[in-house]
């Protein structure tokens, strides 16, 4: 291991000592950059009392080899379970030790979820990174502004927009290997192609996008006994159309339509192969957003419809036959939002009303959920006040009354304070704190399935955050302590008789606290070092702490040493994790099993030609071919190489 670290260290030194022909490296991001997720409108980041991490357009552009999952997995407090597994493996996005259903996923401000799923979580495999312009991750309780699901945070994925040219186009293609630690194939088993056309003609802006991607060569289940498991393939398609028309400088209408689909094979269970299991998933999203700006204010309506269809073919080892299941669901979301400025724009009043309706039609050999009964709606009025002063003091707070068609009313609130003590061209010192409550409404499955209960109440939580940010010259440091307390958690309780289990609100509280520390250092204009560390401490509670590392460190160095060339080297250490073995898949049942830590090194490079009209890129992931199990019993990816080209017209 020491020899491996020495080799990597020599590589870093070599990158940093190459001749410097260009000093195009950007400076450390300024605190006054604008974010939208904190208030649903543009706001300077330094005026928020919340923790917001950003994946910028520049970072995405410099890392075309990465997926959305891999980019998110770099952030402090974020753990993407499945980011290092075969694409056929479902993924989970955990923020600050919470479950996937405790983080709300937005695409261009619109909530996305699967109404047919047990937890209604969004599948990130449906989203190609080439569609994405930037990502904002808002940490902590945010239900007062965003409603159900925003308990540990909000991930707002902002898609690309049209250029000002009449017509622009981009074509990108890449190929790569897809190996585990025990295979060494040079076949191009990871393939992707995407194309986009966009522009602005008069008052009309347009963007059209299409993407296809596919992987093969790896079994989902880990072949620990070298039995020769079959490969499990993944095939995804994505299409997007965005239109925007400006009637005047103050009135415009935007609309979008998205189609995302995937087909994948999967295995029977941990360490067990299967050559018959398949499932298909399609998602159609439509939406419209009329907006208006008026004296001292602006308003918009964001209306969207999300339609999900899933079909599952799975071998039943008990009946010795193949079972077929079909799922269909819809989610309607309408959000009316208004912002009005008072007191010479130092006080902003944000008010809104949100309506959601979810339906679930499920047909399986075991049970049926009828959307005529399996549906619910919510109507939530909410308000937020944002005060920004010239002395660096910023205060915001708000509340939301959630009215649910099943369980009635529930109220949540939050308050945030930030204070900039020192601010000049080279130095900035800011403290922040926030406290908020959040809720998660039970899903249609948890309410209306054979295991469901109409007596369920929403899961509720409260979160406290205290932290600070310090910038001096070319060094930026931040540290945040968080403490979350969850009550009425929705859990599955096994029963000795039919229906063999039921969803219920747990007794007692589940506590989680931790620390997030991040730093950005630019010792010279051509080199930037990023380091972040997360410590997460949570109660050991079955099915609530699966694969959450107590300690996680992510660091990378980015170097621009040659004109138009970008290089990066990333190291991550994921500490020991735990898995509650409810059904005894790995031995005795109902046992907390430890999962070993692992280390990963990744390298990326891209080079721009012909005034950025041609971009060549490549990457090597898991350079040292670390042998680890991201999920017990399932394959993790070993050393792999990817090469690609992007053409900008």
Backbone torsions as a table, in degrees:
resi	resn	phi	psi	omega
1	UNK	NA	-39.2	179.4
2	UNK	-62.9	-37.5	178.6
3	UNK	-64.9	-40.6	179.0
4	UNK	-63.2	-43.3	178.9
5	UNK	-64.8	-36.5	178.5
6	UNK	-63.2	-43.2	179.4
7	UNK	-60.9	-44.9	-179.9
8	UNK	-65.3	-39.3	179.0
9	UNK	-62.7	-41.1	176.7
10	UNK	-62.0	-37.4	178.6
11	UNK	-62.1	-42.6	178.8
12	UNK	-63.3	-46.5	-179.7
13	UNK	-61.3	-37.4	179.4
14	UNK	-63.9	-42.0	178.6
15	UNK	-62.1	-42.7	-174.5
16	UNK	-75.1	-19.7	-176.6
17	UNK	-99.1	1.7	179.1
18	UNK	-66.9	154.1	-180.0
19	UNK	-58.2	140.6	-177.8
20	UNK	-98.3	113.5	178.5
21	UNK	-106.6	-10.7	-177.5
22	UNK	-148.0	149.6	176.7
23	UNK	-126.7	54.3	-176.3
24	UNK	-89.8	0.4	-177.3
25	UNK	-63.1	133.3	-178.7
26	UNK	-71.7	154.0	176.8
27	UNK	-75.0	167.1	176.5
28	UNK	-57.0	137.1	-176.5
29	UNK	-57.7	136.6	179.2
30	UNK	-80.1	151.5	-178.1
31	UNK	-70.2	-19.3	-175.9
32	UNK	-88.6	16.6	174.4
33	UNK	-64.1	148.7	-175.8
34	UNK	-85.2	136.9	172.9
35	UNK	-126.5	157.3	-178.7
36	UNK	-115.1	-20.5	-171.6
37	UNK	-71.9	-24.5	-176.6
38	UNK	-68.0	-31.7	-176.0
39	UNK	-135.7	-0.5	-173.1
40	UNK	75.7	1.5	174.9
41	UNK	-135.3	164.8	179.6
42	UNK	-59.5	132.3	177.9
43	UNK	-152.0	137.5	176.5
44	UNK	-62.7	136.2	-176.9
45	UNK	-59.9	-34.9	-178.7
46	UNK	-67.3	-12.5	-179.7
47	UNK	-97.0	6.9	179.0
48	UNK	-101.7	151.4	174.9
49	UNK	-102.6	11.9	-179.3
50	UNK	-108.8	159.1	176.9
51	UNK	-87.0	120.9	-180.0
52	UNK	-128.8	122.7	174.2
53	UNK	-106.1	144.6	-175.0
54	UNK	-123.5	140.7	164.5
55	UNK	-108.1	106.8	-169.6
56	UNK	-79.6	164.7	176.0
57	UNK	-60.4	-35.7	178.7
58	UNK	-64.9	-41.4	179.7
59	UNK	-65.1	-40.7	178.3
60	UNK	-66.5	-41.4	179.3
61	UNK	-63.5	-36.6	-178.6
62	UNK	-79.6	-10.2	-177.3
63	UNK	-128.5	58.9	-178.2
64	UNK	-65.9	-15.4	179.3
65	UNK	-80.0	-14.1	-175.6
66	UNK	-86.8	152.7	170.1
67	UNK	-92.4	168.3	174.7
68	UNK	-57.5	-39.1	-179.9
69	UNK	-61.8	-44.2	-178.2
70	UNK	-67.6	-36.9	178.1
71	UNK	-67.5	-42.8	178.1
72	UNK	-65.0	-34.8	-176.5
73	UNK	-66.8	-13.0	177.3
74	UNK	-77.9	-22.7	-168.4
75	UNK	-77.1	146.8	176.5
76	UNK	-64.3	138.2	177.7
77	UNK	80.2	2.6	-179.2
78	UNK	-116.1	130.2	176.0
79	UNK	-127.7	116.9	178.4
80	UNK	-100.8	101.0	179.6
81	UNK	-78.5	112.7	-176.0
82	UNK	117.5	-6.6	-180.0
83	UNK	-64.1	-25.7	-178.6
84	UNK	-111.5	22.4	179.6
85	UNK	-111.1	171.7	174.5
86	UNK	-58.5	144.7	-174.8
87	UNK	-59.2	-20.0	179.5
88	UNK	-71.9	-15.4	-176.3
89	UNK	-83.2	125.2	175.8
90	UNK	-58.6	152.8	-175.7
91	UNK	-117.8	159.0	175.7
92	UNK	-131.8	135.6	178.2
93	UNK	-104.8	111.9	-178.2
94	UNK	-111.6	129.7	178.8
95	UNK	-118.0	125.0	178.3
96	UNK	52.1	41.2	174.9
97	UNK	80.1	1.9	179.4
98	UNK	-85.0	165.6	176.8
99	UNK	-75.0	167.1	-178.5
100	UNK	-59.5	-33.7	-178.3
101	UNK	-76.7	-4.3	-180.0
102	UNK	-93.9	0.3	175.5
103	UNK	-118.1	132.6	-178.2
104	UNK	-91.4	131.3	178.9
105	UNK	-104.5	127.2	176.4
106	UNK	-117.5	143.9	167.9
107	UNK	-120.3	113.9	-173.8
108	UNK	53.0	40.1	176.5
109	UNK	84.0	-3.4	-178.4
110	UNK	-99.0	126.6	177.1
111	UNK	-62.3	137.3	176.4
112	UNK	-126.1	137.5	179.9
113	UNK	-162.9	173.9	177.9
114	UNK	-110.9	101.9	-177.1
115	UNK	-66.0	-12.4	178.4
116	UNK	-91.0	-9.4	-176.8
117	UNK	-82.7	160.3	179.3
118	UNK	-61.2	-43.0	-178.1
119	UNK	-108.9	3.0	178.7
120	UNK	58.2	32.0	-178.9
121	UNK	-82.7	157.9	-179.5
122	UNK	-89.6	139.4	178.4
123	UNK	-93.1	107.7	-176.5
124	UNK	-65.0	-16.6	-179.9
125	UNK	-67.7	-14.0	178.8
126	UNK	-78.5	-10.0	-170.6
127	UNK	-114.7	110.8	176.4
128	UNK	-77.7	142.8	-176.9
129	UNK	-67.6	-25.3	-179.0
130	UNK	-67.7	-13.2	174.0
131	UNK	-82.0	-17.3	-164.6
132	UNK	-93.9	133.9	173.8
133	UNK	-89.1	-48.7	178.8
134	UNK	-160.7	168.2	-179.6
135	UNK	-135.5	135.4	173.7
136	UNK	-117.8	132.5	179.2
137	UNK	-118.1	109.9	179.2
138	UNK	-93.1	121.3	-176.5
139	UNK	-92.6	154.6	174.9
140	UNK	90.3	179.7	-178.6
141	UNK	-66.5	127.9	-178.4
142	UNK	-138.4	24.6	-177.8
143	UNK	-69.3	-26.0	-179.6
144	UNK	-63.5	-27.9	178.4
145	UNK	-100.4	-34.2	-171.2
146	UNK	-116.6	-7.3	174.7
147	UNK	83.3	-150.1	-172.4
148	UNK	-62.2	142.1	176.0
149	UNK	94.2	-20.2	-175.8
150	UNK	-88.1	63.6	-175.4
151	UNK	-96.1	-45.5	178.3
152	UNK	-101.7	-15.7	178.9
153	UNK	165.4	178.1	178.1
154	UNK	-131.8	126.5	174.4
155	UNK	-105.5	109.5	-177.6
156	UNK	-104.0	109.4	-179.1
157	UNK	-96.5	116.3	-175.0
158	UNK	-103.4	115.8	-174.6
159	UNK	-79.7	165.3	-176.5
160	UNK	-65.4	153.6	-179.8
161	UNK	-115.8	169.9	-180.0
162	UNK	-71.4	149.5	173.5
163	UNK	-83.0	170.2	179.2
164	UNK	-80.9	-14.5	177.3
165	UNK	-68.6	159.6	178.0
166	UNK	-65.7	-37.4	177.5
167	UNK	-151.2	132.9	174.1
168	UNK	-137.3	153.4	-179.3
169	UNK	-145.4	151.2	177.3
170	UNK	-137.5	135.1	173.4
171	UNK	-127.0	134.0	-179.0
172	UNK	-137.6	139.3	175.1
173	UNK	-143.0	146.3	179.4
174	UNK	-148.9	152.2	174.6
175	UNK	-134.3	151.6	179.6
176	UNK	-160.6	168.0	175.0
177	UNK	-82.1	164.4	177.7
178	UNK	-143.2	82.1	-172.8
179	UNK	-115.7	153.1	165.3
180	UNK	-90.2	-176.1	179.9
181	UNK	-68.2	-19.7	-174.4
182	UNK	-104.2	4.0	176.9
183	UNK	-120.5	156.4	-176.3
184	UNK	-144.1	54.8	-178.2
185	UNK	-88.9	141.3	176.3
186	UNK	-100.2	8.9	178.7
187	UNK	-68.4	143.1	178.7
188	UNK	-77.9	79.2	-176.0
189	UNK	-89.1	-1.0	176.4
190	UNK	-123.7	110.2	-174.1
191	UNK	-128.2	143.2	177.9
192	UNK	-148.8	142.2	171.4
193	UNK	-141.7	139.6	174.8
194	UNK	-148.6	152.6	-179.3
195	UNK	-142.2	143.0	176.8
196	UNK	-141.1	146.6	175.6
197	UNK	-131.1	130.9	-178.1
198	UNK	-154.1	167.8	178.7
199	UNK	167.0	-173.4	179.6
200	UNK	-136.0	124.1	177.3
201	UNK	-120.1	105.9	-176.8
202	UNK	63.7	-120.9	-178.9
203	UNK	-94.6	0.4	-177.7
204	UNK	-104.8	128.1	173.3
205	UNK	-112.9	143.9	-176.7
206	UNK	-143.1	154.9	174.9
207	UNK	-153.2	126.8	176.1
208	UNK	-124.4	138.3	-172.1
209	UNK	-143.8	142.7	174.1
210	UNK	-144.7	141.2	-176.1
211	UNK	-143.0	139.6	169.8
212	UNK	-130.8	141.4	-179.6
213	UNK	-146.7	150.5	-179.9
214	UNK	-156.4	145.0	175.5
215	UNK	-134.8	152.6	174.6
216	UNK	-156.3	-179.8	175.6
217	UNK	99.8	-8.3	-177.5
218	UNK	-131.9	138.5	172.9
219	UNK	-81.3	140.8	177.6
220	UNK	-63.7	-47.2	178.5
221	UNK	-78.9	145.0	-179.8
222	UNK	-76.3	129.0	-179.0
223	UNK	-91.9	78.2	-172.8
224	UNK	-75.4	-21.2	-178.6
225	UNK	-105.4	13.3	178.6
226	UNK	53.4	49.2	179.4
227	UNK	-84.1	-9.0	-178.6
228	UNK	82.7	53.6	179.4
229	UNK	-62.5	146.8	177.9
230	UNK	-73.6	156.6	176.7
231	UNK	-73.1	146.8	174.0
232	UNK	-113.9	122.5	-173.4
233	UNK	-98.6	159.6	178.0
234	UNK	-134.1	136.7	179.1
235	UNK	-140.1	122.3	-177.9
236	UNK	-125.6	147.6	176.6
237	UNK	-133.3	141.8	179.8
238	UNK	-141.3	136.9	174.8
239	UNK	-137.3	146.3	-178.4
240	UNK	-148.0	140.2	173.2
241	UNK	-134.1	125.1	177.4
242	UNK	-125.0	132.9	178.5
243	UNK	-130.1	144.1	177.2
244	UNK	-144.9	132.9	-179.6
245	UNK	-127.4	126.0	179.7
246	UNK	-100.0	106.9	177.6
247	UNK	-68.6	-41.8	174.8
248	UNK	-142.8	-176.9	176.2
249	UNK	-64.8	-19.4	-173.8
250	UNK	-112.7	-12.1	-177.7
251	UNK	-125.3	126.2	176.7
252	UNK	-150.5	161.0	178.6
253	UNK	-130.2	129.9	176.3
254	UNK	-118.6	146.4	179.2
255	UNK	-141.9	155.5	179.6
256	UNK	-147.3	156.3	172.1
257	UNK	-143.0	128.2	-179.5
258	UNK	-126.1	140.8	171.6
259	UNK	-129.4	124.4	180.0
260	UNK	-132.1	135.7	-179.3
261	UNK	-148.3	151.2	174.3
262	UNK	-146.3	148.2	172.7
263	UNK	-127.1	133.3	-175.3
264	UNK	-148.0	153.5	172.5
265	UNK	-102.0	152.6	178.6
266	UNK	-148.1	164.7	-174.5
267	UNK	-99.2	177.2	-172.8
268	UNK	-69.4	-48.9	178.9
269	UNK	-172.3	-170.7	-179.2
270	UNK	-57.4	128.8	178.0
271	UNK	64.6	11.6	-177.2
272	UNK	-124.4	122.2	-178.2
273	UNK	-81.1	160.4	172.5
274	UNK	-158.7	138.1	-178.0
275	UNK	-111.2	15.2	-178.4
276	UNK	-121.2	-15.5	-175.7
277	UNK	-76.5	124.3	176.3
278	UNK	-141.6	155.5	170.0
279	UNK	-150.4	148.2	178.3
280	UNK	-120.7	148.5	-174.6
281	UNK	-142.2	126.9	174.0
282	UNK	-130.6	144.3	-178.9
283	UNK	-134.0	128.6	175.1
284	UNK	-119.6	127.4	179.6
285	UNK	-125.4	132.8	177.0
286	UNK	-130.1	148.0	178.4
287	UNK	-164.2	161.8	177.7
288	UNK	-143.0	143.6	-177.1
289	UNK	-140.0	90.1	170.2
290	UNK	-78.8	139.8	-178.9
291	UNK	-140.7	154.6	-179.0
292	UNK	-144.3	140.6	172.1
293	UNK	-110.7	136.0	179.7
294	UNK	-137.7	176.5	-177.6
295	UNK	-55.3	119.3	178.0
296	UNK	69.0	11.3	-178.4
297	UNK	-164.0	176.1	174.7
298	UNK	-156.2	155.6	-177.8
299	UNK	-148.1	156.5	174.9
300	UNK	-154.0	160.9	170.7
301	UNK	-120.5	125.0	177.5
302	UNK	-113.4	107.4	-179.1
303	UNK	-114.8	131.8	-178.1
304	UNK	-144.9	151.4	176.1
305	UNK	-128.1	128.0	-179.4
306	UNK	-117.0	121.3	179.6
307	UNK	-114.9	127.8	-177.6
308	UNK	-118.8	135.5	170.4
309	UNK	-132.2	133.0	177.6
310	UNK	-133.2	139.0	172.4
311	UNK	-129.8	136.5	-171.6
312	UNK	-127.6	128.4	172.6
313	UNK	-117.9	121.6	-171.7
314	UNK	-144.1	134.1	178.4
315	UNK	-73.2	129.3	179.0
316	UNK	-99.5	108.2	-175.6
317	UNK	-69.3	-21.1	179.7
318	UNK	-78.3	-48.2	-178.3
319	UNK	-88.9	-7.1	-178.9
320	UNK	56.9	42.5	176.8
321	UNK	-149.1	169.5	-178.8
322	UNK	-91.7	131.0	177.0
323	UNK	-100.4	144.4	176.6
324	UNK	-121.3	133.3	179.9
325	UNK	-130.5	150.0	-179.6
326	UNK	-136.2	137.6	-178.1
327	UNK	-130.7	137.7	177.0
328	UNK	-143.9	130.2	-178.5
329	UNK	-146.9	157.4	177.1
330	UNK	-134.7	146.3	174.4
331	UNK	-131.0	122.5	176.7
332	UNK	-107.1	130.5	179.9
333	UNK	-132.4	126.1	176.3
334	UNK	-129.4	122.2	-177.4
335	UNK	-125.9	115.6	176.0
336	UNK	-102.7	118.3	-172.9
337	UNK	-129.5	139.7	178.2
338	UNK	-136.9	137.5	174.8
339	UNK	-121.5	131.4	178.8
340	UNK	-131.1	132.3	-176.8
341	UNK	-100.2	137.4	178.7
342	UNK	-128.7	168.5	173.5
343	UNK	52.9	54.0	177.9
344	UNK	56.9	41.3	175.5
345	UNK	69.9	14.0	176.4
346	UNK	-85.9	-18.0	179.3
347	UNK	-123.7	123.2	177.4
348	UNK	-113.8	132.0	178.6
349	UNK	-110.9	114.9	-178.6
350	UNK	-111.0	120.0	179.5
351	UNK	-126.4	155.4	-179.6
352	UNK	-166.9	167.1	173.0
353	UNK	-135.2	129.1	-178.6
354	UNK	-118.4	134.1	176.3
355	UNK	-122.6	131.8	176.2
356	UNK	-133.8	143.2	172.8
357	UNK	-139.5	131.4	-177.4
358	UNK	-123.6	136.7	178.2
359	UNK	-129.0	148.4	-177.9
360	UNK	-140.2	120.0	172.2
361	UNK	-115.5	114.7	-177.2
362	UNK	-126.0	129.2	176.5
363	UNK	-127.7	112.5	178.6
364	UNK	-130.9	166.9	176.9
365	UNK	-64.4	-14.5	-174.2
366	UNK	-102.0	-29.3	-176.4
367	UNK	-166.5	168.9	178.3
368	UNK	-133.7	137.6	173.0
369	UNK	-115.8	120.3	-175.7
370	UNK	-97.7	125.3	-176.8
371	UNK	-65.3	-16.3	174.4
372	UNK	-63.7	-27.3	178.0
373	UNK	-111.7	-33.6	-175.8
374	UNK	-85.6	71.5	176.4
375	UNK	-152.1	153.8	174.8
376	UNK	-149.7	162.2	176.9
377	UNK	-134.5	158.4	174.8
378	UNK	-132.1	145.2	173.5
379	UNK	-129.3	115.8	-172.7
380	UNK	-125.1	107.5	165.9
381	UNK	-81.2	144.6	-178.9
382	UNK	-149.9	160.6	179.5
383	UNK	-150.7	144.5	178.1
384	UNK	-139.2	137.0	174.7
385	UNK	-110.4	135.0	179.1
386	UNK	-126.7	116.4	178.8
387	UNK	-111.4	125.8	177.9
388	UNK	-123.4	127.4	-176.4
389	UNK	-111.6	164.8	178.1
390	UNK	-77.8	-12.8	-178.3
391	UNK	-94.6	7.0	176.4
392	UNK	93.9	1.1	178.6
393	UNK	-93.0	127.3	-179.6
394	UNK	-131.4	130.2	-176.3
395	UNK	-132.1	135.0	174.5
396	UNK	-141.3	153.0	179.1
397	UNK	-166.0	154.5	-179.1
398	UNK	-164.4	175.7	179.4
399	UNK	-147.9	161.2	-178.8
400	UNK	-145.5	133.7	174.8
401	UNK	-104.5	108.8	179.4
402	UNK	-89.3	119.6	174.7
403	UNK	-110.0	116.4	-176.1
404	UNK	-109.7	136.3	-176.2
405	UNK	-65.8	-15.8	-178.6
406	UNK	-102.6	-52.2	-173.0
407	UNK	-102.1	-3.4	176.5
408	UNK	96.4	-138.0	-171.3
409	UNK	-103.7	147.2	175.1
410	UNK	-149.2	134.0	-176.2
411	UNK	-112.4	136.2	175.5
412	UNK	-129.9	159.7	-177.5
413	UNK	-154.6	165.5	174.2
414	UNK	-155.3	162.5	176.0
415	UNK	-145.6	139.9	-175.8
416	UNK	-138.2	137.6	179.3
417	UNK	-133.5	134.5	169.8
418	UNK	-133.9	147.3	-178.8
419	UNK	-141.4	120.1	177.4
420	UNK	-90.3	110.1	-176.7
421	UNK	-79.7	-38.4	-175.4
422	UNK	-139.8	133.1	179.7
423	UNK	-153.3	120.2	172.5
424	UNK	-150.0	-167.7	-174.3
425	UNK	-62.0	-31.9	-174.5
426	UNK	-113.2	-18.8	-172.3
427	UNK	-129.8	139.1	176.4
428	UNK	-147.2	133.0	178.4
429	UNK	-133.1	121.0	-175.7
430	UNK	-136.9	136.2	174.0
431	UNK	-111.1	150.7	178.8
432	UNK	-147.7	153.3	176.1
433	UNK	-152.5	151.5	178.5
434	UNK	-152.6	153.6	174.9
435	UNK	-141.2	133.5	-179.1
436	UNK	-156.5	157.4	174.1
437	UNK	-110.4	156.4	-177.3
438	UNK	-146.2	164.5	178.4
439	UNK	-143.9	157.2	175.0
440	UNK	-130.8	117.0	178.8
441	UNK	-74.3	142.6	176.1
442	UNK	-62.8	148.4	-178.1
443	UNK	-78.4	168.9	176.4
444	UNK	-60.7	-36.6	178.9
445	UNK	-65.2	-44.8	-178.2
446	UNK	-68.9	-22.1	178.6
447	UNK	-90.4	-43.8	-164.2
448	UNK	-116.3	-4.7	178.8
449	UNK	-75.3	177.5	178.4
450	UNK	-65.3	-18.1	176.9
451	UNK	-100.3	1.0	-173.6
452	UNK	-83.0	171.9	178.7
453	UNK	-145.7	126.4	177.0
454	UNK	-76.2	-2.7	179.2
455	UNK	-90.7	1.3	-177.4
456	UNK	-65.8	138.3	170.1
457	UNK	-100.8	164.2	176.7
458	UNK	-67.5	147.9	170.8
459	UNK	-74.6	133.9	-176.1
460	UNK	-123.4	152.7	179.3
461	UNK	-150.4	160.7	174.4
462	UNK	-134.5	139.2	-174.3
463	UNK	-132.1	133.9	174.5
464	UNK	-115.1	135.9	177.1
465	UNK	-131.6	140.2	174.6
466	UNK	-140.8	130.7	-179.3
467	UNK	-166.1	-172.7	-179.9
468	UNK	-160.1	162.3	177.5
469	UNK	-131.6	139.9	-178.3
470	UNK	-137.1	126.1	177.6
471	UNK	-124.8	129.2	174.0
472	UNK	-138.3	116.3	-179.4
473	UNK	55.1	-109.0	-175.2
474	UNK	-107.9	20.8	179.9
475	UNK	-122.6	129.7	176.9
476	UNK	-126.7	126.0	-179.2
477	UNK	-125.7	144.3	173.9
478	UNK	-145.1	148.4	178.5
479	UNK	-147.1	137.1	-178.3
480	UNK	-139.0	133.5	170.6
481	UNK	-103.4	134.4	178.6
482	UNK	-128.3	149.2	179.9
483	UNK	-142.1	120.6	-177.1
484	UNK	-124.4	139.4	179.2
485	UNK	-127.5	120.0	-177.2
486	UNK	-109.7	132.9	174.5
487	UNK	-127.6	159.8	-177.9
488	UNK	56.6	34.8	179.3
489	UNK	-59.3	138.6	179.8
490	UNK	-86.5	114.9	-176.9
491	UNK	-129.8	163.1	176.9
492	UNK	-99.4	123.9	-179.8
493	UNK	-108.1	121.6	179.2
494	UNK	-71.0	144.9	178.1
495	UNK	-124.1	151.4	-179.2
496	UNK	-77.7	-8.5	-178.5
497	UNK	-133.0	172.2	177.8
498	UNK	-59.6	141.1	8.4
499	UNK	-85.5	20.3	174.4
500	UNK	71.4	3.3	176.4
501	UNK	169.7	162.3	179.7
502	UNK	-154.0	146.6	174.4
503	UNK	-82.8	136.2	-179.1
504	UNK	-149.5	164.4	174.0
505	UNK	-84.3	123.9	-176.4
506	UNK	-71.1	154.2	174.8
507	UNK	-88.0	150.9	178.7
508	UNK	83.5	178.1	-177.0
509	UNK	-112.7	151.0	175.4
510	UNK	-114.3	118.7	-173.9
511	UNK	-107.5	139.9	176.5
512	UNK	-140.2	134.1	171.7
513	UNK	-142.8	168.7	-178.0
514	UNK	176.5	-176.6	-177.7
515	UNK	-135.5	136.9	172.6
516	UNK	-118.1	126.2	178.8
517	UNK	-127.2	132.5	177.4
518	UNK	-140.1	153.0	180.0
519	UNK	-146.7	148.3	174.2
520	UNK	-131.3	125.2	-175.5
521	UNK	-130.4	129.1	176.1
522	UNK	-120.9	86.2	-177.1
523	UNK	-64.5	-34.1	174.8
524	UNK	-138.0	159.8	-174.6
525	UNK	-58.3	-23.1	-175.6
526	UNK	-95.8	-0.9	-176.5
527	UNK	-132.9	132.7	174.3
528	UNK	-133.2	132.8	-179.8
529	UNK	-113.3	128.5	178.1
530	UNK	-115.7	130.0	177.8
531	UNK	-137.2	130.6	171.3
532	UNK	-139.8	150.1	-178.2
533	UNK	-136.8	138.7	178.5
534	UNK	-128.9	129.5	172.0
535	UNK	-112.8	124.9	-178.4
536	UNK	-125.6	122.6	179.4
537	UNK	-120.9	119.4	-178.5
538	UNK	-140.9	157.9	177.1
539	UNK	-60.9	140.3	175.4
540	UNK	-77.3	107.6	-177.4
541	UNK	-135.9	128.5	-173.9
542	UNK	-55.8	139.3	177.1
543	UNK	64.3	2.7	-179.1
544	UNK	-106.9	-13.0	-175.0
545	UNK	-126.3	24.1	-175.6
546	UNK	-63.5	121.0	171.7
547	UNK	62.3	24.9	175.2
548	UNK	-90.1	116.1	-179.4
549	UNK	-72.4	140.7	174.4
550	UNK	-69.3	-39.0	179.6
551	UNK	-125.7	137.1	177.1
552	UNK	-146.3	129.8	179.3
553	UNK	-123.6	131.4	176.2
554	UNK	-131.0	128.6	177.6
555	UNK	-140.8	152.0	174.9
556	UNK	-155.9	151.7	175.5
557	UNK	-117.1	131.6	177.7
558	UNK	-113.5	132.1	-172.5
559	UNK	-132.4	132.1	171.3
560	UNK	-118.7	98.8	-173.8
561	UNK	-109.3	-24.5	177.0
562	UNK	-118.6	153.2	-179.5
563	UNK	-57.9	126.8	176.5
564	UNK	67.4	18.5	178.2
565	UNK	-117.1	134.6	179.9
566	UNK	-124.2	132.4	178.5
567	UNK	-130.0	145.9	176.6
568	UNK	-142.9	144.7	175.0
569	UNK	-130.8	124.9	-173.6
570	UNK	-121.6	138.6	175.2
571	UNK	-126.7	133.4	175.5
572	UNK	-133.8	139.8	175.3
573	UNK	-122.3	115.3	178.1
574	UNK	-102.0	116.7	-174.5
575	UNK	-72.3	-177.0	-179.5
576	UNK	-59.0	143.8	-179.6
577	UNK	-126.1	175.8	177.7
578	UNK	-136.8	155.4	-178.8
579	UNK	-139.6	125.3	179.0
580	UNK	-86.4	111.5	-176.1
581	UNK	-86.4	82.9	-175.2
582	UNK	-59.4	-45.4	-171.0
583	UNK	-107.5	11.1	176.5
584	UNK	73.3	38.3	179.5
585	UNK	-67.5	-22.4	-176.3
586	UNK	-126.2	25.3	-178.9
587	UNK	140.2	-139.5	179.4
588	UNK	-65.6	142.0	179.9
589	UNK	-73.8	162.5	176.0
590	UNK	56.8	47.5	179.4
591	UNK	-126.2	137.2	175.5
592	UNK	-81.2	116.6	-175.7
593	UNK	-107.3	133.6	177.1
594	UNK	-79.2	143.6	179.1
595	UNK	-120.5	124.9	-174.2
596	UNK	-62.6	157.6	175.9
597	UNK	-75.8	167.7	176.1
598	UNK	-152.2	160.1	-178.8
599	UNK	-124.1	139.3	178.9
600	UNK	-131.4	139.2	172.5
601	UNK	-119.2	131.9	179.3
602	UNK	-131.3	145.8	-179.8
603	UNK	-129.3	140.0	177.4
604	UNK	-139.1	150.2	179.3
605	UNK	-148.7	144.9	168.6
606	UNK	-145.8	151.7	-178.2
607	UNK	-136.1	132.8	-176.3
608	UNK	-103.1	136.7	-179.4
609	UNK	-126.9	157.4	172.9
610	UNK	52.9	52.7	177.1
611	UNK	57.1	46.1	176.4
612	UNK	70.5	12.1	177.4
613	UNK	-76.4	-23.8	177.8
614	UNK	-127.8	128.0	177.2
615	UNK	-123.9	121.4	174.9
616	UNK	-101.5	134.4	-179.4
617	UNK	-141.1	157.1	179.4
618	UNK	-155.9	163.3	-178.7
619	UNK	-157.3	151.1	170.0
620	UNK	-126.3	118.3	179.8
621	UNK	-103.8	150.6	-176.9
622	UNK	47.9	60.5	-173.1
623	UNK	-53.2	-41.3	-175.6
624	UNK	-88.7	7.1	177.2
625	UNK	55.5	46.3	179.4
626	UNK	-58.1	130.5	178.9
627	UNK	-95.4	112.2	-176.6
628	UNK	-151.0	166.5	175.3
629	UNK	-119.5	107.6	175.9
630	UNK	-65.3	-40.9	171.5
631	UNK	-125.3	131.3	-177.4
632	UNK	-56.7	127.4	175.7
633	UNK	88.9	0.3	-177.1
634	UNK	-125.7	153.1	-175.2
635	UNK	-68.9	139.5	168.4
636	UNK	-115.1	155.4	-173.9
637	UNK	-81.2	139.6	176.1
638	UNK	-94.2	-148.8	179.4
639	UNK	-70.1	129.0	179.0
640	UNK	-140.6	151.7	-178.9
641	UNK	-120.3	140.3	177.3
642	UNK	-133.8	139.0	176.5
643	UNK	-130.8	144.5	-179.3
644	UNK	-158.8	171.0	178.1
645	UNK	-142.6	140.4	176.1
646	UNK	-122.8	132.4	178.9
647	UNK	-114.6	125.6	178.5
648	UNK	-110.4	123.4	-178.1
649	UNK	-110.8	NA	NA
